[in-house]
Amino acid sequence: MNELQQFDVKAHEILKGVYSERFTALMKFQAERAHALYDEALALLPAADRRSQKPGLMMASIYRTLLREVEASDFQVLHQRIALTPLRKLWLAWKMQALGRF
């Protein structure tokens, strides 16, 4: 609620699917925070634990890619579902497993 107020986004606008510059600014703020948290979590993961954390890293890769897709759509999430294909998810999981890269 605090962040909705900070960006002057009304809950009823979101519920009605109303896009605005304020909504986009709020979503950019949230996406930047999410990216920062992904970066922080990855930086804090000890190298010795990376192997045992591969499933979590695979999911992080998938969700971060989904976040990038949401950003690429200019946060058009109120009227459509943005998703990755199963093949793309498999590719991202394989890339993390085989190469250790996001």
C-alpha positions as CSV (number, residue, x, y, z in Angstrom):
1,M,0.0,0.0,0.0
2,N,2.9,2.4,0.8
3,E,4.4,1.9,-2.6
4,L,1.0,2.3,-4.4
5,Q,0.7,5.6,-2.5
6,Q,4.3,6.6,-3.2
7,F,3.6,6.2,-7.0
8,D,0.0,7.5,-6.7
9,V,-1.4,4.3,-8.2
10,K,-4.9,3.5,-7.1
11,A,-5.9,-0.1,-6.4
12,H,-9.2,0.3,-8.4
13,E,-7.1,1.3,-11.4
14,I,-5.1,-1.9,-11.2
15,L,-8.3,-4.0,-10.7
16,K,-9.9,-2.3,-13.8
17,G,-6.7,-2.9,-15.9
18,V,-5.9,0.8,-16.3
19,Y,-2.4,1.5,-17.4
20,S,-0.6,4.8,-16.6
21,E,2.8,6.3,-16.4
22,R,2.5,6.0,-12.6
23,F,1.7,2.3,-12.9
24,T,4.7,1.8,-15.2
25,A,7.0,3.7,-12.8
26,L,5.8,1.5,-10.0
27,M,6.5,-1.7,-12.0
28,K,9.9,-0.4,-13.0
29,F,10.7,0.2,-9.3
30,Q,9.5,-3.3,-8.4
31,A,11.5,-4.9,-11.3
32,E,14.7,-3.0,-10.3
33,R,14.3,-4.2,-6.7
34,A,13.8,-7.8,-7.9
35,H,16.9,-7.7,-10.1
36,A,18.9,-6.3,-7.1
37,L,17.7,-9.1,-4.9
38,Y,18.6,-11.7,-7.5
39,D,22.1,-10.2,-7.8
40,E,22.5,-10.0,-4.0
41,A,21.3,-13.6,-3.5
42,L,23.7,-14.9,-6.2
43,A,26.6,-12.9,-4.8
44,L,26.0,-14.3,-1.3
45,L,25.8,-17.9,-2.4
46,P,29.1,-19.6,-1.6
47,A,30.8,-21.3,-4.5
48,A,30.9,-24.5,-2.5
49,D,27.0,-24.5,-2.3
50,R,26.3,-23.8,-6.0
51,R,26.2,-27.5,-6.9
52,S,23.7,-28.3,-4.2
53,Q,21.6,-25.2,-5.1
54,K,21.3,-26.0,-8.8
55,P,17.6,-26.6,-8.7
56,G,17.0,-23.2,-7.0
57,L,19.4,-21.6,-9.5
58,M,17.5,-23.1,-12.4
59,M,14.3,-21.7,-11.1
60,A,15.9,-18.3,-10.5
61,S,17.1,-18.3,-14.1
62,I,13.6,-19.1,-15.3
63,Y,11.9,-16.4,-13.1
64,R,14.5,-13.8,-13.9
65,T,14.0,-14.4,-17.6
66,L,10.2,-14.1,-17.1
67,L,10.8,-10.8,-15.3
68,R,12.8,-9.6,-18.3
69,E,9.9,-10.6,-20.6
70,V,7.5,-8.6,-18.4
71,E,9.9,-5.6,-18.7
72,A,10.1,-6.1,-22.4
73,S,6.3,-5.9,-22.7
74,D,6.5,-2.6,-20.9
75,F,4.7,-4.2,-17.9
76,Q,1.5,-5.0,-19.9
77,V,0.4,-7.5,-17.3
78,L,-3.0,-6.3,-16.4
79,H,-4.8,-7.8,-19.4
80,Q,-2.6,-10.7,-20.5
81,R,-0.5,-13.5,-19.0
82,I,3.2,-13.4,-19.9
83,A,4.8,-16.8,-19.8
84,L,7.8,-18.7,-21.1
85,T,7.3,-21.8,-23.3
86,P,8.2,-25.2,-21.8
87,L,11.0,-25.5,-24.3
88,R,12.5,-22.1,-23.3
89,K,12.2,-23.2,-19.6
90,L,14.0,-26.4,-20.4
91,W,16.7,-24.5,-22.3
92,L,17.2,-22.2,-19.3
93,A,17.4,-25.1,-16.8
94,W,19.8,-27.0,-19.0
95,K,22.0,-23.9,-19.5
96,M,22.2,-23.5,-15.7
97,Q,22.9,-27.2,-15.1
98,A,25.5,-27.6,-17.9
99,L,27.1,-24.2,-17.9
100,G,26.3,-22.7,-14.6
101,R,25.1,-19.5,-16.2
102,F,21.9,-17.4,-16.1
